Amino acid sequence: MRVAAISIFPEMFRAITDYGVSGRAVSEGHLVLDCINPRTFTHDRHRTVDDRPYGGGPGMVMKAEPLEAAIDEAVERVGGEAKVICLSPQGRVLDQAMVESLAEEPGLVLLSGRYEGIDERVLESWVDEEISIGDYVLSGGELAAMVLVDAVVRQIPGVLGHSQSAVEDSFADGLLDCPHYTRPEAHRGSRVPEVLLGGDHERIRRWRLKQSLQRTLIRRPELLQERELTAEEQRLLAEIENERPD
Ligand SMILES: Nc1nonc1C(=O)NC1CCNCC1
């Protein structure tokens, strides 16, 4: 997958190109990430990318011309066919379904704003979609862009090793993840659940699914509303309800 990130702080993206699953995706060629700085497309001595807002008010607004030139370059870098996304609180909040859909795109251009915002004429004419990572305000769109890339790159076949699987990720099946444990068996008096020590894989699978359902019911019940439950999941939820203290 080819991604071009537009940012006045391109070095920030080393956090995903140089580390972990996304870093390995880059080194193994599953992900090509170009970073494009709008300052490259300025012509004044101060390389100005922002200006005061019309109508007054706090903060600065990112100017259209440098961003549009950067988007132009970015689309070319990803091969001409790209979905142009601006990360912003005004966008649809990113979820797993959107991540899986974005992973099917041939190329992505990710626009990370700074300051108060971006001149609206860029959003109207050049941006296909605004996406938010949550209902809060960040100092810049870069971290949001990196969250999106990290989630999307996990969907690319071959990126996760055989020992991991995007399918088993929590949210991949619409449920929260089950608890995980590793050595030692006893830690500060707390023991690993016996079921995980026995090697009965079917019993472990069932326990993990029940734990995921219970966690989802308690912490994010709305996720269950949206989900078509299998017969087994319905049985397990009935067990959970019966086991609930009165
Ligand atoms: N939440 C967000 N999800 O994506 N981007 C988000 C964000 O807060 N962006 C900032 C908004 C204020 N201007 C600088 C960028």
The ligand as a Gaussian input file, in Angstrom:
#p B3LYP/6-31G(d) Opt

LIG

0 1
 N       -9.545000      14.390000      17.031000
 C       -8.901000      14.349000      15.815000
 N       -8.971000      13.295000      14.970000
 O       -8.233000      13.609000      13.894000
 N       -7.668000      14.820000      14.022000
 C       -8.066000      15.306000      15.216000
 C       -7.682000      16.618000      15.754000
 O       -7.965000      16.936000      16.905000
 N       -7.014000      17.450000      14.919000
 C       -6.575000      18.793000      15.325000
 C       -7.758000      19.734000      15.366000
 C       -7.273000      21.139000      15.674000
 N       -6.267000      21.567000      14.721000
 C       -5.117000      20.692000      14.678000
 C       -5.530000      19.264000      14.344000

